[in-house]
Amino acid sequence: MTVSVRDLRPEVRADVEGFVGVWHRALPYLVVTPEAVVHGATRAHPDAHARPLLAEENGEIIGTAQVGIAHDSPEPGQGFVNVYVHPERTRRGAGALLLRTAEEHLAAVGATALFAWVLDEPGNRAFAERHGYRASRCAHFLRLDLANGTLPPLQALPPGVELRTAADFADDPRPLFELDAETTLDEPGDVDTEFTDYEAWLEETWRHPLISHELTSVVLVDGRPAAFSAARTDGATRYGTTMTGSARAFRGRGLAKLAKNDSLHRARAAGYKEAFTGNDAGNGPMLAINKWFGYEVCATEVRHVRELG
């Protein structure tokens, strides 16, 4: 049997479900749905040159690749390629073929460096090194049992502090865009991100099919958004936070923890059973907050990079 690689067809349900199926097996700690895959494939910014790929063997989808350019990085040419193969379909050449196809695409659209997340397992790291990638920073996936765990009690609000949700900003989400942009600037990582395009943020973040405006908590101080915890869900049992942070002027006051605690309590009340998040291994303050909530590391990825000549 021969493995082949082709583009994901977002209008074909079998392609989308195959993509999600691989992710559910390779990355069970992510919140992902078919709607999210379609959104990523059809709503990506043109400068991202996004190209989701599938590896197929005998009609079965056995591997995927996220491919594109970090269009919101101030440094041009920062490409990304994240390859995942069904754990029971490895050693068939799918990963190598996906990677080669992705690299050719990214080189053609001007990438000068390629960044890849690789699960921290010997075989995966050896695969990356064989293909010319060197290890960089680590990040952790974390899980919290919402159904059976014990959350910290809700805190009393300090004077001048108010808790709202993203749904309260439906008519004008720009203040949340500005807060997200400021916190993202200080997020640890090897590819800097700057949110300068409000319309792109609306399309990629605010209108993302997984985002829950009702479970995204926002802390206001004297009427100004000061901290938030952005929530996504699969609409069934799985809940995740994609960003939790405070504006620089309000750091050190426990407001990010306040926002996340509020969101977690409401997620549990809404029936969600598992909470997931991710942290850069160097982000000590956020790792400490998540440990306080009871999150436990369930997997680690290592960022790898390859420079293109």
Backbone as CSV, one residue per row, in Angstrom:
resi,resn,N_x,N_y,N_z,CA_x,CA_y,CA_z,C_x,C_y,C_z
1,MET,0.844,-1.196,0.000,0.000,0.000,0.000,0.874,1.239,0.000
2,THR,0.450,2.255,-0.748,1.233,3.470,-0.913,0.582,4.626,-0.178
3,VAL,1.398,5.401,0.531,0.917,6.599,1.206,1.015,7.776,0.236
4,SER,-0.031,8.568,0.202,-0.028,9.781,-0.618,-0.432,10.966,0.248
5,VAL,-0.054,12.159,-0.187,-0.379,13.394,0.535,-1.137,14.315,-0.388
6,ARG,-2.177,14.933,0.148,-2.972,15.882,-0.632,-3.523,16.959,0.294
7,ASP,-4.108,17.972,-0.319,-4.721,19.054,0.445,-6.028,18.602,1.080
8,LEU,-6.287,19.104,2.271,-7.589,18.919,2.894,-8.644,19.630,2.061
9,ARG,-9.769,18.966,1.835,-10.905,19.602,1.164,-11.944,19.934,2.238
10,PRO,-12.007,21.192,2.661,-12.882,21.540,3.792,-14.360,21.314,3.516
11,GLU,-14.732,21.238,2.237,-16.136,21.006,1.915,-16.513,19.518,1.956
12,VAL,-15.518,18.656,2.121,-15.755,17.212,2.141,-15.741,16.728,3.595
13,ARG,-16.887,16.273,4.066,-17.010,15.900,5.473,-16.036,14.796,5.870
14,ALA,-15.810,13.833,4.983,-14.905,12.730,5.312,-13.486,13.226,5.541
15,ASP,-13.048,14.225,4.763,-11.721,14.799,4.969,-11.616,15.450,6.339
16,VAL,-12.618,16.242,6.659,-12.598,16.983,7.926,-12.652,16.019,9.111
17,GLU,-13.524,15.039,9.037,-13.625,14.072,10.131,-12.353,13.234,10.248
18,GLY,-11.719,12.952,9.117,-10.449,12.228,9.159,-9.363,13.041,9.828
19,PHE,-9.334,14.341,9.528,-8.372,15.244,10.152,-8.578,15.256,11.672
20,VAL,-9.832,15.441,12.086,-10.151,15.476,13.520,-9.820,14.131,14.174
21,GLY,-10.093,13.040,13.472,-9.822,11.720,14.034,-8.350,11.514,14.345
22,VAL,-7.471,11.958,13.459,-6.036,11.840,13.717,-5.649,12.672,14.937
23,TRP,-6.173,13.888,15.006,-5.845,14.750,16.150,-6.360,14.171,17.459
24,HIS,-7.544,13.591,17.438,-8.069,13.003,18.668,-7.174,11.876,19.171
25,ARG,-6.542,11.141,18.255,-5.667,10.040,18.668,-4.272,10.544,19.011
26,ALA,-3.754,11.467,18.231,-2.381,11.938,18.459,-2.301,13.005,19.543
27,LEU,-3.363,13.823,19.670,-3.379,14.947,20.613,-4.690,14.944,21.400
28,PRO,-4.896,13.971,22.260,-6.179,13.884,22.973,-6.398,15.006,23.977
29,TYR,-5.411,15.873,24.159,-5.527,16.962,25.138,-5.873,18.286,24.474
30,LEU,-6.270,18.271,23.211,-6.715,19.482,22.528,-8.228,19.471,22.387
31,VAL,-8.803,20.657,22.392,-10.232,20.807,22.097,-10.342,21.128,20.610
32,VAL,-10.914,20.199,19.846,-11.015,20.384,18.396,-12.305,19.758,17.904
33,THR,-12.894,20.368,16.901,-14.128,19.881,16.290,-14.008,20.021,14.771
34,PRO,-14.878,19.347,14.015,-14.871,19.551,12.562,-15.076,21.007,12.172
35,GLU,-15.926,21.719,12.897,-16.187,23.124,12.578,-14.924,23.967,12.735
36,ALA,-14.111,23.634,13.734,-12.864,24.374,13.936,-11.884,24.121,12.798
37,VAL,-11.830,22.884,12.314,-10.935,22.564,11.200,-11.357,23.313,9.941
38,VAL,-12.656,23.324,9.666,-13.154,24.046,8.487,-12.847,25.540,8.613
39,HIS,-13.052,26.087,9.789,-12.783,27.508,10.004,-11.312,27.826,9.732
40,GLY,-10.413,26.998,10.271,-8.994,27.233,10.051,-8.593,27.133,8.594
41,ALA,-9.256,26.244,7.859,-8.916,26.042,6.453,-9.497,27.111,5.542
42,THR,-10.608,27.708,5.937,-11.303,28.627,5.028,-11.236,30.087,5.451
43,ARG,-10.887,30.360,6.712,-10.902,31.743,7.203,-9.521,32.272,7.541
44,ALA,-8.487,31.539,7.224,-7.138,31.998,7.546,-6.807,33.252,6.742
45,HIS,-5.977,34.106,7.322,-5.541,35.326,6.648,-4.784,34.966,5.369
46,PRO,-4.974,35.710,4.292,-4.274,35.373,3.039,-2.758,35.321,3.188
47,ASP,-2.202,36.197,4.046,-0.751,36.220,4.222,-0.234,35.005,4.976
48,ALA,-1.142,34.217,5.560,-0.718,33.002,6.271,-0.359,31.876,5.304
49,HIS,-0.849,31.959,4.056,-0.588,30.892,3.076,-0.873,29.520,3.687
50,ALA,-1.966,29.449,4.433,-2.309,28.213,5.140,-2.609,27.086,4.153
51,ARG,-2.127,25.907,4.486,-2.351,24.752,3.623,-2.437,23.485,4.473
52,PRO,-3.592,23.163,5.005,-3.720,21.908,5.761,-3.597,20.715,4.825
53,LEU,-2.820,19.724,5.264,-2.525,18.564,4.437,-3.010,17.283,5.103
54,LEU,-3.310,16.302,4.271,-3.695,14.972,4.725,-2.766,13.933,4.120
55,ALA,-2.430,12.915,4.912,-1.750,11.731,4.396,-2.770,10.606,4.363
56,GLU,-2.787,9.894,3.259,-3.817,8.876,3.040,-3.165,7.566,2.630
57,GLU,-3.694,6.468,3.152,-3.233,5.138,2.778,-4.435,4.238,2.554
58,ASN,-4.572,3.757,1.332,-5.671,2.846,1.016,-7.022,3.436,1.410
59,GLY,-7.190,4.740,1.169,-8.451,5.411,1.456,-8.624,5.857,2.891
60,GLU,-7.661,5.542,3.760,-7.755,5.930,5.166,-6.842,7.120,5.435
61,ILE,-7.364,8.139,6.108,-6.551,9.285,6.500,-5.759,8.900,7.730
62,ILE,-4.421,8.929,7.613,-3.564,8.467,8.708,-2.650,9.560,9.246
63,GLY,-2.630,10.734,8.613,-1.754,11.802,9.082,-2.244,13.154,8.633
64,THR,-1.798,14.195,9.349,-2.192,15.567,9.031,-0.988,16.489,9.199
65,ALA,-1.098,17.651,8.591,-0.090,18.690,8.811,-0.765,20.054,8.785
66,GLN,-0.464,20.876,9.787,-0.815,22.295,9.785,0.364,23.037,9.181
67,VAL,0.117,23.836,8.182,1.207,24.463,7.442,0.849,25.916,7.173
68,GLY,1.794,26.817,7.361,1.528,28.209,7.040,2.640,29.131,7.493
69,ILE,2.383,30.429,7.341,3.291,31.489,7.752,2.666,32.234,8.922
70,ALA,3.473,32.561,9.932,2.987,33.348,11.064,2.834,34.797,10.617
71,HIS,1.681,35.091,10.017,1.487,36.406,9.391,1.434,37.528,10.411
72,ASP,1.137,37.208,11.679,1.064,38.235,12.709,2.368,38.383,13.484
73,SER,3.466,37.828,12.946,4.785,38.023,13.542,5.442,39.249,12.912
74,PRO,6.117,40.082,13.721,6.813,41.241,13.150,8.004,40.849,12.296
75,GLU,8.477,39.612,12.441,9.588,39.131,11.626,9.036,38.302,10.474
76,PRO,9.277,38.729,9.230,8.705,37.993,8.096,9.365,36.626,7.911
77,GLY,8.632,35.754,7.231,9.201,34.469,6.835,9.231,33.400,7.895
78,GLN,8.443,33.585,8.974,8.418,32.578,10.034,7.344,31.536,9.712
79,GLY,7.763,30.398,9.218,6.821,29.357,8.822,6.574,28.370,9.941
80,PHE,5.450,27.660,9.848,5.177,26.608,10.826,4.687,25.360,10.110
81,VAL,5.099,24.213,10.644,4.651,22.934,10.102,4.548,21.962,11.272
82,ASN,3.322,21.581,11.582,3.063,20.656,12.687,2.468,19.376,12.107
83,VAL,3.241,18.316,12.169,2.872,17.037,11.563,2.442,16.067,12.666
84,TYR,1.283,15.443,12.462,0.804,14.434,13.411,0.295,13.225,12.632
85,VAL,0.722,12.052,13.063,0.340,10.797,12.419,-0.410,9.950,13.441
86,HIS,-1.440,9.270,12.970,-2.192,8.353,13.829,-1.200,7.414,14.515
87,PRO,-1.232,7.298,15.848,-0.212,6.510,16.558,-0.177,5.034,16.170
88,GLU,-1.239,4.515,15.552,-1.230,3.120,15.105,-0.898,2.987,13.618
89,ARG,-0.507,4.101,12.991,-0.189,4.073,11.557,1.170,4.710,11.283
90,THR,2.064,4.637,12.241,3.395,5.202,12.051,4.271,4.239,11.261
91,ARG,5.465,4.708,10.897,6.471,3.927,10.158,5.975,3.481,8.785
92,ARG,5.144,4.303,8.183,4.688,4.045,6.815,5.171,5.125,5.850
93,GLY,5.910,6.106,6.357,6.409,7.190,5.519,5.491,8.394,5.448
94,ALA,4.361,8.358,6.182,3.407,9.465,6.108,4.010,10.758,6.645
95,GLY,4.702,10.687,7.786,5.269,11.889,8.378,6.287,12.545,7.468
96,ALA,7.174,11.750,6.886,8.208,12.302,6.008,7.597,12.941,4.770
97,LEU,6.567,12.302,4.202,5.939,12.844,3.003,5.173,14.135,3.318
98,LEU,4.495,14.159,4.437,3.812,15.387,4.852,4.818,16.512,5.055
99,LEU,5.913,16.209,5.726,6.917,17.238,6.005,7.534,17.765,4.720
100,ARG,7.880,16.894,3.789,8.485,17.339,2.541,7.524,18.220,1.739
101,THR,6.267,17.828,1.676,5.275,18.629,0.956,5.109,19.998,1.606
102,ALA,5.071,20.018,2.935,4.933,21.282,3.653,6.137,22.182,3.438
103,GLU,7.328,21.616,3.515,8.544,22.417,3.350,8.626,23.023,1.960
104,GLU,8.243,22.271,0.948,8.266,22.802,-0.419,7.294,23.972,-0.558
105,HIS,6.108,23.826,0.032,5.115,24.912,-0.017,5.628,26.147,0.694
106,LEU,6.181,25.992,1.882,6.624,27.140,2.673,7.822,27.832,2.028
107,ALA,8.729,27.066,1.472,9.860,27.683,0.774,9.380,28.511,-0.409
108,ALA,8.351,28.022,-1.095,7.834,28.719,-2.272,7.146,30.034,-1.919
109,VAL,6.633,30.157,-0.682,5.935,31.395,-0.297,6.804,32.292,0.577
110,GLY,8.112,32.007,0.627,9.037,32.946,1.245,9.450,32.659,2.669
111,ALA,9.205,31.465,3.177,9.627,31.150,4.544,11.149,31.078,4.628
112,THR,11.699,31.618,5.705,13.138,31.554,5.945,13.481,30.687,7.153
113,ALA,12.490,30.422,7.977,12.677,29.537,9.125,11.395,28.745,9.323
114,LEU,11.541,27.487,9.696,10.387,26.619,9.909,10.365,26.161,11.360
115,PHE,9.207,26.332,12.001,9.036,25.935,13.391,8.029,24.788,13.457
116,ALA,8.365,23.783,14.241,7.517,22.592,14.326,7.401,22.150,15.781
117,TRP,6.176,21.887,16.226,5.958,21.280,17.531,6.060,19.772,17.389
118,VAL,6.818,19.155,18.280,7.064,17.715,18.233,6.794,17.151,19.619
119,LEU,5.945,16.146,19.702,5.683,15.510,20.998,6.982,14.965,21.589
120,ASP,7.153,15.176,22.877,8.396,14.849,23.557,8.493,13.343,23.807
121,GLU,8.700,12.621,22.729,8.893,11.182,22.768,10.100,10.863,21.892
122,PRO,10.896,9.851,22.254,12.147,9.595,21.535,11.983,9.466,20.023
123,GLY,10.979,8.728,19.578,10.806,8.535,18.142,10.482,9.828,17.410
124,ASN,9.651,10.644,18.007,9.281,11.907,17.373,10.460,12.872,17.311
125,ARG,11.216,12.955,18.392,12.372,13.853,18.404,13.438,13.383,17.424
126,ALA,13.626,12.074,17.328,14.603,11.544,16.373,14.177,11.845,14.940
127,PHE,12.873,11.755,14.672,12.346,12.085,13.348,12.684,13.533,12.993
128,ALA,12.438,14.451,13.916,12.714,15.863,13.647,14.200,16.104,13.399
129,GLU,15.037,15.481,14.203,16.475,15.681,14.052,16.987,15.111,12.735
130,ARG,16.441,13.983,12.317,16.852,13.394,11.034,16.549,14.322,9.871
131,HIS,15.527,15.140,10.017,15.129,16.021,8.933,15.682,17.432,9.099
132,GLY,16.679,17.584,9.945,17.394,18.847,10.025,16.844,19.864,11.001
133,TYR,15.979,19.447,11.915,15.401,20.365,12.896,16.152,20.226,14.226
134,ARG,16.382,21.358,14.870,17.037,21.339,16.179,16.032,21.743,17.262
135,ALA,16.183,21.151,18.417,15.255,21.387,19.515,15.413,22.792,20.066
136,SER,14.280,23.394,20.430,14.259,24.724,21.022,13.562,24.643,22.380
137,ARG,12.470,25.361,22.564,11.798,25.431,23.861,10.724,24.357,24.002
138,CYS,10.276,24.153,25.227,9.245,23.166,25.521,7.950,23.844,25.946
139,ALA,6.863,23.124,25.798,5.563,23.577,26.293,4.802,22.360,26.805
140,HIS,3.950,22.603,27.782,3.203,21.514,28.409,1.719,21.606,28.083
141,PHE,1.098,20.457,27.881,-0.356,20.334,27.898,-0.761,19.991,29.325
142,LEU,-1.823,20.631,29.824,-2.284,20.382,31.183,-3.767,20.038,31.174
143,ARG,-4.157,19.173,32.111,-5.544,18.726,32.219,-6.031,18.871,33.656
144,LEU,-7.291,19.247,33.786,-7.956,19.347,35.081,-9.270,18.587,35.010
145,ASP,-9.514,17.737,35.992,-10.769,16.986,36.071,-11.835,17.891,36.673
146,LEU,-12.661,18.470,35.795,-13.700,19.382,36.277,-14.833,18.636,36.959
147,ALA,-15.105,17.440,36.498,-16.254,16.703,37.025,-16.026,16.222,38.446
148,ASN,-14.786,15.786,38.739,-14.532,15.162,40.036,-13.538,15.923,40.907
149,GLY,-12.887,16.927,40.326,-11.921,17.693,41.090,-12.592,18.757,41.957
150,THR,-11.765,19.437,42.735,-12.243,20.502,43.617,-11.608,21.822,43.198
151,LEU,-12.419,22.772,42.796,-11.913,24.079,42.420,-11.742,24.960,43.657
152,PRO,-10.794,25.895,43.617,-10.706,26.873,44.704,-12.017,27.658,44.788
153,PRO,-12.410,28.075,45.965,-13.653,28.852,46.070,-13.542,30.177,45.323
154,LEU,-14.673,30.690,44.913,-14.697,31.996,44.255,-14.284,33.075,45.253
155,GLN,-13.429,33.992,44.790,-12.934,35.033,45.671,-13.888,36.222,45.703
156,ALA,-13.856,36.931,46.802,-14.587,38.193,46.881,-13.879,39.224,45.999
157,LEU,-14.654,40.064,45.347,-14.081,41.053,44.437,-13.558,42.253,45.219
158,PRO,-12.340,42.687,44.925,-11.817,43.891,45.572,-12.618,45.121,45.151
159,PRO,-12.507,46.221,45.883,-13.201,47.462,45.502,-12.810,47.907,44.094
160,GLY,-13.794,48.311,43.322,-13.548,48.801,41.971,-13.400,47.727,40.925
161,VAL,-13.488,46.442,41.341,-13.290,45.315,40.423,-14.642,44.691,40.095
162,GLU,-14.837,44.377,38.831,-16.092,43.794,38.358,-15.786,42.624,37.437
163,LEU,-16.598,41.599,37.508,-16.457,40.451,36.614,-17.535,40.500,35.548
164,ARG,-17.101,40.366,34.288,-18.037,40.328,33.163,-17.646,39.142,32.280
165,THR,-18.357,38.975,31.185,-17.983,37.962,30.197,-17.778,38.630,28.845
166,ALA,-17.167,37.896,27.936,-16.960,38.436,26.597,-18.289,38.731,25.914
167,ALA,-19.337,38.005,26.293,-20.654,38.250,25.695,-21.131,39.673,25.961
168,ASP,-20.664,40.285,27.049,-21.050,41.658,27.354,-20.416,42.659,26.397
169,PHE,-19.460,42.196,25.590,-18.769,43.072,24.641,-19.183,42.763,23.204
170,ALA,-20.314,42.113,23.036,-20.744,41.695,21.700,-20.890,42.869,20.746
171,ASP,-21.337,44.003,21.236,-21.548,45.155,20.367,-20.242,45.844,19.987
172,ASP,-19.220,45.701,20.821,-17.934,46.342,20.549,-16.825,45.564,21.249
173,PRO,-16.276,44.547,20.573,-15.222,43.744,21.202,-13.825,44.365,21.138
174,ARG,-13.694,45.579,20.581,-12.362,46.160,20.437,-11.589,46.246,21.755
175,PRO,-12.220,46.588,22.897,-11.436,46.593,24.145,-10.809,45.240,24.468
176,LEU,-11.468,44.154,24.095,-10.893,42.830,24.329,-9.768,42.544,23.341
177,PHE,-9.906,43.048,22.122,-8.809,42.946,21.151,-7.563,43.631,21.696
178,GLU,-7.727,44.817,22.239,-6.582,45.567,22.757,-5.956,44.858,23.951
179,LEU,-6.770,44.264,24.809,-6.251,43.524,25.953,-5.536,42.259,25.499
180,ASP,-6.123,41.546,24.568,-5.505,40.341,24.020,-4.170,40.683,23.359
181,ALA,-4.137,41.775,22.600,-2.903,42.182,21.918,-1.798,42.501,22.916
182,GLU,-2.131,43.184,23.985,-1.108,43.552,24.970,-0.563,42.329,25.698
183,THR,-1.434,41.425,26.108,-0.953,40.240,26.824,-0.170,39.311,25.899
184,THR,-0.584,39.225,24.644,0.112,38.347,23.695,1.536,38.811,23.447
185,LEU,1.770,40.123,23.473,3.119,40.648,23.262,4.109,40.080,24.266
186,ASP,3.644,39.784,25.472,4.529,39.310,26.526,4.477,37.801,26.723
187,GLU,3.775,37.115,25.842,3.681,35.656,25.939,5.025,35.034,25.544
188,PRO,5.612,34.146,26.383,6.884,33.517,26.013,6.740,32.694,24.731
189,GLY,7.769,32.711,23.915,7.743,31.938,22.677,8.922,32.291,21.804
190,ASP,9.160,31.464,20.784,10.283,31.745,19.896,9.835,32.433,18.606
191,VAL,8.541,32.685,18.474,8.031,33.498,17.373,7.164,34.596,17.993
192,ASP,7.620,35.836,17.901,6.849,36.943,18.464,5.562,37.143,17.680
193,THR,4.517,37.555,18.396,3.216,37.795,17.783,2.733,39.188,18.141
194,GLU,2.280,39.913,17.130,1.710,41.240,17.336,0.342,41.296,16.665
195,PHE,-0.695,41.534,17.459,-2.034,41.711,16.901,-2.212,43.185,16.532
196,THR,-2.153,43.470,15.253,-2.343,44.846,14.787,-3.543,44.974,13.857
197,ASP,-4.062,43.867,13.396,-5.158,43.863,12.426,-6.450,43.456,13.146
198,TYR,-7.274,44.430,13.473,-8.497,44.164,14.220,-9.435,43.251,13.457
199,GLU,-9.591,43.483,12.157,-10.500,42.661,11.363,-10.027,41.210,11.315
200,ALA,-8.711,40.998,11.220,-8.183,39.629,11.226,-8.439,38.962,12.571
201,TRP,-8.293,39.727,13.655,-8.557,39.176,14.986,-10.030,38.798,15.132
202,LEU,-10.911,39.635,14.623,-12.336,39.306,14.668,-12.605,37.982,13.958
203,GLU,-11.995,37.801,12.798,-12.252,36.610,11.992,-11.630,35.367,12.620
204,GLU,-10.394,35.485,13.095,-9.661,34.302,13.540,-9.891,33.965,15.003
205,THR,-10.211,34.961,15.813,-10.347,34.736,17.254,-11.774,34.935,17.738
206,TRP,-12.324,36.123,17.525,-13.644,36.445,18.065,-14.747,35.579,17.468
207,ARG,-14.627,35.250,16.190,-15.664,34.455,15.516,-15.269,32.985,15.377
208,HIS,-14.230,32.568,16.065,-13.824,31.170,15.991,-14.960,30.285,16.511
209,PRO,-15.255,29.171,15.846,-16.412,28.356,16.246,-16.286,27.719,17.632
210,LEU,-15.091,27.608,18.162,-14.940,27.008,19.488,-15.051,28.023,20.620
211,ILE,-14.902,29.299,20.337,-14.864,30.271,21.422,-16.217,30.342,22.123
212,SER,-16.160,30.436,23.437,-17.368,30.634,24.233,-17.309,32.027,24.832
213,HIS,-18.088,32.933,24.277,-18.133,34.278,24.838,-18.725,34.260,26.238
214,GLU,-19.625,33.312,26.476,-20.285,33.237,27.783,-19.345,32.715,28.870
215,LEU,-18.357,31.910,28.511,-17.431,31.357,29.496,-16.090,32.084,29.530
216,THR,-15.891,33.025,28.625,-14.687,33.852,28.659,-14.899,34.964,29.677
217,SER,-14.136,34.924,30.750,-14.302,35.878,31.848,-13.400,37.091,31.652
218,VAL,-13.925,38.254,31.977,-13.198,39.511,31.839,-13.282,40.263,33.165
219,VAL,-12.138,40.680,33.669,-12.085,41.482,34.899,-11.960,42.952,34.512
220,LEU,-12.856,43.760,35.022,-12.812,45.198,34.818,-12.353,45.876,36.107
221,VAL,-11.475,46.845,35.973,-11.060,47.675,37.104,-11.455,49.106,36.786
222,ASP,-12.358,49.624,37.592,-12.901,50.968,37.359,-13.428,51.105,35.928
223,GLY,-14.073,50.024,35.459,-14.707,50.039,34.150,-13.797,49.699,32.985
224,ARG,-12.519,49.471,33.234,-11.567,49.182,32.150,-11.199,47.704,32.162
225,PRO,-11.237,47.005,31.013,-10.793,45.606,30.976,-9.330,45.499,31.387
226,ALA,-9.089,44.692,32.424,-7.748,44.597,32.982,-7.162,43.193,32.901
227,ALA,-8.006,42.173,32.863,-7.541,40.788,32.799,-8.646,39.941,32.187
228,PHE,-8.264,38.778,31.659,-9.266,37.904,31.035,-8.754,36.480,30.995
229,SER,-9.686,35.561,30.787,-9.365,34.166,30.533,-10.251,33.708,29.393
230,ALA,-9.648,33.468,28.233,-10.388,33.135,27.014,-10.706,31.647,26.980
231,ALA,-11.979,31.315,26.783,-12.441,29.924,26.846,-12.905,29.431,25.484
232,ARG,-12.585,28.170,25.209,-13.123,27.461,24.053,-13.723,26.149,24.542
233,THR,-14.721,25.658,23.834,-15.336,24.382,24.203,-15.695,23.608,22.941
234,ASP,-15.918,22.308,23.126,-16.406,21.489,22.017,-17.924,21.403,22.014
235,GLY,-18.581,22.147,22.924,-20.029,22.127,23.004,-20.589,20.894,23.670
236,ALA,-19.712,20.049,24.216,-20.164,18.798,24.833,-19.582,18.651,26.234
237,THR,-18.346,18.164,26.339,-17.756,17.897,27.653,-16.398,18.541,27.860
238,ARG,-15.765,19.030,26.787,-14.380,19.496,26.883,-14.312,21.019,26.795
239,TYR,-13.546,21.587,27.719,-13.381,23.038,27.840,-11.881,23.333,27.865
240,GLY,-11.481,24.420,27.246,-10.067,24.793,27.273,-9.889,26.282,27.366
241,THR,-8.780,26.715,27.972,-8.425,28.133,27.987,-7.225,28.327,27.078
242,THR,-7.343,29.308,26.179,-6.289,29.550,25.202,-5.379,30.700,25.586
243,MET,-5.847,31.614,26.401,-5.037,32.727,26.881,-5.631,33.235,28.177
244,THR,-4.786,33.413,29.171,-5.177,34.034,30.422,-4.096,35.048,30.770
245,GLY,-4.488,36.277,31.025,-3.469,37.269,31.322,-4.051,38.589,31.771
246,SER,-3.149,39.483,32.162,-3.522,40.808,32.638,-2.780,41.869,31.844
247,ALA,-3.391,43.024,31.717,-2.699,44.175,31.151,-1.537,44.552,32.066
248,ARG,-0.482,45.097,31.492,0.741,45.357,32.254,0.479,46.197,33.497
249,ALA,-0.392,47.188,33.381,-0.623,48.105,34.498,-1.314,47.438,35.676
250,PHE,-1.862,46.220,35.459,-2.646,45.573,36.509,-2.037,44.254,36.975
251,ARG,-0.813,43.970,36.589,-0.207,42.714,36.968,0.203,42.716,38.441
252,GLY,0.284,41.506,39.006,0.669,41.367,40.397,-0.469,41.545,41.385
253,ARG,-1.706,41.603,40.870,-2.868,41.806,41.747,-3.799,40.594,41.778
254,GLY,-3.392,39.523,41.130,-4.203,38.305,41.140,-5.422,38.355,40.256
255,LEU,-5.463,39.288,39.301,-6.670,39.451,38.484,-6.814,38.354,37.440
256,ALA,-5.699,37.875,36.886,-5.784,36.773,35.917,-6.312,35.512,36.594
257,LYS,-5.851,35.260,37.810,-6.341,34.113,38.569,-7.837,34.273,38.861
258,LEU,-8.248,35.489,39.164,-9.657,35.764,39.429,-10.508,35.446,38.200
259,ALA,-10.022,35.873,37.026,-10.759,35.629,35.785,-10.854,34.133,35.490
260,LYS,-9.744,33.428,35.641,-9.751,32.009,35.302,-10.614,31.216,36.272
261,ASN,-10.568,31.560,37.541,-11.384,30.854,38.521,-12.868,31.030,38.204
262,ASP,-13.249,32.238,37.841,-14.645,32.500,37.482,-15.060,31.669,36.273
263,SER,-14.195,31.629,35.260,-14.512,30.869,34.049,-14.618,29.377,34.343
264,LEU,-13.691,28.849,35.144,-13.721,27.421,35.470,-14.994,27.046,36.231
265,HIS,-15.389,27.860,37.180,-16.604,27.563,37.949,-17.827,27.545,37.037
266,ARG,-17.893,28.499,36.117,-19.059,28.538,35.236,-19.026,27.407,34.212
267,ALA,-17.818,27.003,33.797,-17.711,25.863,32.882,-18.195,24.588,33.559
268,ARG,-17.820,24.386,34.810,-18.282,23.200,35.527,-19.797,23.244,35.716
269,ALA,-20.316,24.418,36.043,-21.767,24.538,36.224,-22.514,24.274,34.921
270,ALA,-21.864,24.549,33.788,-22.493,24.315,32.486,-22.387,22.868,32.028
271,GLY,-21.710,22.023,32.816,-21.670,20.600,32.505,-20.396,20.106,31.859
272,TYR,-19.372,20.954,31.727,-18.124,20.490,31.121,-17.354,19.632,32.117
273,LYS,-16.762,18.541,31.610,-16.153,17.526,32.468,-14.637,17.639,32.571
274,GLU,-13.987,18.114,31.501,-12.534,18.204,31.474,-12.118,19.607,31.060
275,ALA,-11.044,20.100,31.698,-10.477,21.400,31.332,-9.044,21.184,30.856
276,PHE,-8.697,21.824,29.750,-7.363,21.698,29.191,-6.762,23.090,28.996
277,THR,-5.456,23.147,29.056,-4.755,24.382,28.734,-3.334,24.014,28.337
278,GLY,-2.557,25.000,27.950,-1.166,24.776,27.580,-0.315,25.921,28.077
279,ASN,0.924,25.605,28.458,1.843,26.624,28.966,3.243,26.390,28.448
280,ASP,3.905,27.481,28.054,5.328,27.415,27.796,6.032,26.991,29.083
281,ALA,7.031,26.111,28.951,7.714,25.605,30.140,8.419,26.704,30.919
282,GLY,8.706,27.820,30.262,9.364,28.933,30.937,8.416,29.929,31.562
283,ASN,7.121,29.703,31.429,6.129,30.640,31.969,5.782,30.234,33.406
284,GLY,6.726,30.496,34.306,6.562,30.090,35.683,5.313,30.618,36.360
285,PRO,4.984,31.910,36.209,3.791,32.432,36.889,2.504,31.729,36.473
286,MET,2.341,31.458,35.172,1.105,30.813,34.737,1.079,29.346,35.126
287,LEU,2.241,28.685,35.116,2.291,27.298,35.568,1.917,27.204,37.046
288,ALA,2.355,28.188,37.838,2.015,28.195,39.263,0.519,28.391,39.467
289,ILE,-0.081,29.285,38.671,-1.523,29.497,38.775,-2.271,28.220,38.435
290,ASN,-1.864,27.556,37.367,-2.570,26.334,36.962,-2.375,25.205,37.975
291,LYS,-1.204,25.138,38.589,-0.995,24.150,39.646,-1.926,24.441,40.823
292,TRP,-2.131,25.713,41.136,-3.036,26.107,42.228,-4.457,25.636,41.947
293,PHE,-4.847,25.660,40.669,-6.183,25.181,40.302,-6.285,23.656,40.331
294,GLY,-5.163,22.978,40.249,-5.182,21.517,40.245,-4.868,20.889,38.905
295,TYR,-4.471,21.701,37.922,-4.074,21.136,36.630,-2.831,20.262,36.801
296,GLU,-2.756,19.216,35.975,-1.592,18.352,35.944,-1.080,18.240,34.519
297,VAL,0.229,18.219,34.371,0.836,18.058,33.042,0.483,16.682,32.499
298,CYS,-0.051,16.645,31.278,-0.406,15.361,30.672,0.440,15.034,29.443
299,ALA,1.152,16.007,28.920,2.043,15.748,27.785,2.928,16.982,27.593
300,THR,4.025,16.789,26.882,4.953,17.882,26.598,5.322,17.849,25.123
301,GLU,5.398,19.029,24.538,5.902,19.161,23.173,7.182,19.981,23.193
302,VAL,8.044,19.699,22.231,9.288,20.435,22.083,9.274,21.145,20.731
303,ARG,9.468,22.439,20.776,9.520,23.213,19.537,10.852,22.956,18.855
304,HIS,10.809,22.658,17.576,11.998,22.456,16.774,12.019,23.493,15.653
305,VAL,13.231,23.854,15.233,13.357,24.876,14.193,14.391,24.437,13.167
306,ARG,14.111,24.808,11.930,15.048,24.578,10.842,15.163,25.845,10.021
307,GLU,16.360,26.328,9.832,16.588,27.512,9.000,16.663,27.080,7.536
308,LEU,16.035,27.875,6.671,16.105,27.612,5.238,17.188,28.492,4.622
309,GLY,17.994,27.875,3.782,19.105,28.622,3.175,18.665,29.618,2.169
